[in-house]
């Protein structure tokens, strides 16, 4: 089942072409990693799915809905975790989830907050500590827990492993595997080629404002890292989006 679908999307920002016929889809129970350099359009793609931008042409759908026409309905079906989540340092992990869920109008079942923190890998002894004492990796787990507590089919991640140490990255990748097995569709945009190859089912290379290449995980070595690196490092054509 396709959860998110961009079809032949063109978009200009500030007079500059950013997307030039981008087409991609995110399916239930898979991780799609979208790789690209600065200015390639990765974050723009997320903003289209969230309904913050509208394409000049082409279509954007989330669970069959247009994010611009039905933003509330779309956002109720997805969770977004930015690179630096806007959490409250003076509140505890448990308080952050309870407060932010209430702002979103969510009505989680009893124990859902604690279950989400547990699934995100945050130790129970940290649940009632203020976030101002957390490392970036621990704060990222709280942001992921918030997404888990929403219990939605689609998860959007923006540079999710930026600033994480290898141990925290491995824990994060294991969590993504658990979510994928539970049927969640995951789109992550990242610069981290090796990290994407470790967890993704498909890796798409965004170049010149379109999906230039796509690789699927295989048996044995999941991806040919040399091919991925060559595609990732290929320069944009002159005059096109970098």
For each residue, the residues with C-beta under 8 A, 3 or more apart:
1: 27 28
2: 5 25 26 27 28
3: 26 27 28 62 63 153 154 185
4: 25 26 49 61 62 63 78 154 185 187
5: 2 24 25 26 59 60 61
6: 9 22 23 24 25 45 48 49 58 59 60 61
7: 23 58 59 60 61
8: 21 22 23 57 58 59
9: 6 19 21 22 23 48 55 57 58 59 60
10: 17 19 20 21 22 55 56 57 58
11: 17 18 19 41 44 48 53 55 56
12: 15 16 17 18 56
13: 16 18 44 53
14:
15: 12
16: 12 13 241
17: 10 11 12 20 209 240 241
18: 11 12 13 39 41 44 209 241
19: 9 10 11 22 41 44 45 55 209 210 241
20: 10 17 208 209 210 240 241
21: 8 9 10 58 209 210
22: 6 8 9 10 19 41 45 58 206 209 210 211
23: 6 7 8 9 58 210 211
24: 5 6 32 34 45 204 211
25: 2 4 5 6
26: 2 3 4 5 30 32 154 185 186 187
27: 1 2 3 30 32 185
28: 1 2 3 153 183 184 185
29: 180 181 182 183 184 185
30: 26 27 180 185 186 201 202
31: 176 180 186 188 199 200 201 202
32: 24 26 27 185 186 187 188 200 201 202 203 204
33: 188 189 190 196 197 199 200 202 203 204
34: 24 42 45 187 188 189 190 204 206
35: 42 189 190 191 193 196 203 204 205 206 228 232
36: 40 41 42 189 205 206 207 232
37: 40 191 232 242
38: 242
39: 18 241 242
40: 36 37 206 207 209 241 242
41: 11 18 19 22 36 44 45 206 209 241
42: 34 35 36 45 46 158 189 190 206
43: 46 47 158 189
44: 11 13 18 19 41 47 48 53
45: 6 19 22 24 34 41 42 48 49 189 206
46: 42 43 49 50 80 156 158 187 189
47: 43 44 50 52 53
48: 6 9 11 44 45 51 52 53 54 55 60 67
49: 4 6 45 46 60 62 67 74 78 156 187
50: 46 47 67 71 74 75 78 80 156
51: 48 67 68 71 74 75
52: 47 48
53: 11 13 44 47 48
54: 48 68
55: 9 10 11 19 48 58 59 60
56: 10 11 12
57: 8 9 10
58: 6 7 8 9 10 21 22 23 55
59: 5 6 7 8 9 55 66
60: 5 6 7 9 48 49 55 66 67 68
61: 4 5 6 7 64 65 66 67
62: 3 4 49 65 67 74 77 78 154
63: 3 4 74 77 153 154
64: 61
65: 61 62 69 70 73 74 77
66: 59 60 61 69 70 74
67: 48 49 50 51 60 61 62 70 71 74
68: 51 54 60 71
69: 65 66
70: 65 66 67 73 74
71: 50 51 67 68 74 75
72: 75 76
73: 65 70 76 77
74: 49 50 51 62 63 65 66 67 70 71 77 78
75: 50 51 71 72 78
76: 72 73 152
77: 62 63 65 73 74 152 153 154
78: 4 49 50 62 74 75 152 153 154 155 156
79: 146 147 148 150 152 154 155 156
80: 46 50 147 155 156 158
81: 85 140 143 144 146 147 155 156 157 158 160
82: 85 86 143 158
83: 158 159 160 162
84:
85: 81 82 139 140 142 143 146
86: 82
87: 91 96 100 131 139 142 143
88: 91 95 96 99 131
89: 130 131 132
90: 130 131 132
91: 87 88 95 96 99 130 131
92: 95 96 127 128 129 130 131
93: 96 97 117 122 126 127 128 129 131 134 142 145
94: 97 98 113 114 117 127 128
95: 88 91 92 98 99
96: 87 88 91 92 93 99 100 131 142 146
97: 93 94 100 101 113 116 117 142 145 146 149
98: 94 95 101 102 113
99: 88 91 95 96 102 103
100: 87 96 97 103 104 146
101: 97 98 104 106 108 113 146 149 150
102: 98 99 105 106
103: 99 100
104: 100 101 150
105: 102
106: 101 102 149 150
107:
108: 101 112 113 149 151
109: 112
110:
111: 114 115
112: 108 109 115 116 149 151
113: 94 97 98 101 108 116 117 145 149
114: 94 111 117 118 127
115: 111 112 118 119 149
116: 97 112 113 119 120 145 146 148 149
117: 93 94 97 113 114 120 122 124 127 141 142 145
118: 114 115 121 122 124
119: 115 116 145 148 175 178
120: 116 117 141 142 144 145 148 175
121: 118 141 171 175
122: 93 117 118 126 127 138 141 142 145
123: 126 127
124: 117 118 127
125: 129
126: 93 122 123 129 134 138
127: 92 93 94 114 117 122 123 124
128: 92 93 94
129: 92 93 125 126 133 134
130: 89 90 91 92 133
131: 87 88 89 90 91 92 93 96 134 139 142
132: 89 90
133: 129 130
134: 93 126 129 131 138 139 142
135: 138 139 168
136: 139 140 163 164
137: 140 141 163 164 165 167 168 171
138: 122 126 134 135 141 142
139: 85 87 131 134 135 136 142 143
140: 81 85 136 137 143 144 160 164 168 172
141: 117 120 121 122 137 138 144 145 171
142: 85 87 93 96 97 117 120 122 131 134 138 139 145 146
143: 81 82 85 87 139 140 146 147
144: 81 120 140 141 147 148 172 175
145: 93 97 113 116 117 119 120 122 141 142 148 149
146: 79 81 85 96 97 100 101 116 142 143 149 150
147: 79 80 81 143 144 150 152 155
148: 79 116 119 120 144 145 151 179
149: 97 101 106 108 112 113 115 116 145 146
150: 79 101 104 106 146 147
151: 108 112 148
152: 76 77 78 79 147 155 184
153: 3 28 63 77 78 183 184 185
154: 3 4 26 62 63 77 78 79 184 185 186 187
155: 78 79 80 81 147 152 179 184 185 186 187
156: 46 49 50 78 79 80 81 187 188
157: 81 160 186 187 188 189 190
158: 42 43 46 80 81 82 83 188 189
159: 83 162 189 190 191 192
160: 81 83 140 157 172 188 190
161: 164 168 169 172 190 192 195
162: 83 159 190 191 192
163: 136 137
164: 136 137 140 161 168 169 172
165: 137 168 169
166: 169 170
167: 137 170 171
168: 135 137 140 161 164 165 171 172
169: 161 164 165 166 172 173 195
170: 166 167 173 174
171: 121 137 141 167 168 174 175
172: 140 144 160 161 164 168 169 175 176
173: 169 170 176 177 195 198 199
174: 170 171 177 178
175: 119 120 121 144 171 172 178 179
176: 31 172 173 179 180 186 188 199
177: 173 174 180 181 199
178: 119 174 175 181 182
179: 148 155 175 176 182 184 186
180: 29 30 31 176 177 183 184 186 201
181: 29 177 178
182: 29 178 179
183: 28 29 153 180
184: 28 29 152 153 154 155 179 180
185: 3 4 26 27 28 29 30 32 153 154 155
186: 26 30 31 32 154 155 157 176 179 180
187: 4 26 32 34 46 49 154 155 156 157
188: 31 32 33 34 156 157 158 160 176 196 200
189: 33 34 35 36 42 43 45 46 157 158 159
190: 33 34 35 42 157 159 160 161 162 195 196
191: 35 37 159 162
192: 159 161 162 195 196
193: 35 196 197 225 228 229 232
194: 197 198 225
195: 161 169 173 190 192 198 199
196: 33 35 188 190 192 193 199 200 203
197: 33 193 194 200 203 222 223 225 228
198: 173 194 195 222
199: 31 33 173 176 177 195 196
200: 31 32 33 188 196 197 203 217
201: 30 31 32 180 216 217
202: 30 31 32 33 214 215 216 217
203: 32 33 35 196 197 200 214 215 223 228
204: 24 32 33 34 35 211 213 214 215
205: 35 36 211 212 213 214 215 228 231 232
206: 22 34 35 36 40 41 42 45 209 210 211 212
207: 36 40 210 212 213 231 234 236
208: 20 212 236 237 240 241
209: 17 18 19 20 21 22 40 41 206 240 241
210: 19 20 21 22 23 206 207
211: 22 23 24 204 205 206 214
212: 205 206 207 208 231 234
213: 204 205 207 231
214: 202 203 204 205 211
215: 202 203 204 205 223 224 227 228 231
216: 201 202
217: 200 201 202 222 223
218: 221 222 223
219:
220:
221: 218 224
222: 197 198 217 218
223: 197 203 215 217 218 227 228
224: 215 221 227 228
225: 193 194 197 228 229
226: 229 230
227: 215 223 224 230 231
228: 35 193 197 203 205 215 223 224 225 231 232
229: 193 225 226 232 233
230: 226 227 233 234
231: 205 207 212 213 215 227 228 234
232: 35 36 37 193 205 228 229
233: 229 230
234: 207 212 230 231
235:
236: 207 208 240 241 242
237: 208 240
238:
239:
240: 17 20 208 209 236 237
241: 16 17 18 19 20 39 40 41 208 209 236
242: 37 38 39 40 236
